Amino acid sequence: MALDFAAGCLGGCAGVIVGHPLDTAKVFLQTQDSRNLKYNGTFHCLKSIFAKQGAKGVYRGVTSPLLGVAGINAIVFGIYGNTQRCMKNPESLRSHALAGAAAGFVQSFICSPMELAKSTMQVGNTTSKSPLNCLKTIYNDRGLKGVFRGLNLTILREVPSFAAYFFTYELLTRRSDNLQVSTLSMLVGGGFAGVVSWTIVYPIDVLKSRFQLNWNYASSYDCLVQSVKSDGVSCLFRGLSPTLIRAFPVNAVTFTVVTWTMKLLSDVSISIPIKNTEVLLDKYADAMVMNTAQQTLLAVL
């Protein structure tokens, strides 16, 4: 699990830095009023935000995913790797999909409040200066239920998404000759894995964003009914373009960094004995998971 954690941490951080501006555009496009559109598309949205707020505007809320990326990727790649290896036939595509689904389910419980804070800060619905302060404010106003608003939709999104994510990457990077996968194959496989995983769950992500940012909705079902009634079915696909544009480079970078990190850290020719490295990484993994849990508790207490 230690190597899975280290690789996931580095890959996740790289992906966040590459993709956050497009994620900001996605949230703005998803939540804008269809009767009074402010943005014509992805690049118009980014251009408008940058013109008004500069780089700070397009990277607003980035600390939330960066602070939590270590804990989230420890869970995702740790659970994925260990679950997949424990399967009866670990190298089958089915095993990769089931392991991804398990990872998606567990990490939803951390991802949901983090995305609530990130989205709230991105659209400027709070005066909080940090994601933790934002969650603390929500907790004071709405209680623990408010902090985990949209958890059901997050689980509904993450389980099939991560199943498709790891399934697609494994399918596209497999070689019958047992030779090492090229960096280009990693980039292409990771990019398409991200595109596929987002495409199949995108309407659920739209509902989650709307439900988390609009406290007038009584439930996720109420959010779906009212959204379709007022804005039409097309609203469930609003912001799809920036999401897919973002998904390819972000996941291409993420999977490539993860794969190369795994290769480098597991290489028997490195100067530090692998056993000592894994012990250190295990301790670091435990510390980071505990730190993530403590940050979440501090945010809501």
Summary of the structure (lengths in Angstrom):
residues: 301
radius of gyration: 19.4
end to end distance: 30.4
largest distance: 62.8
contacts: 1015
relative contact order: 0.16
helix: 79%
strand: 0%
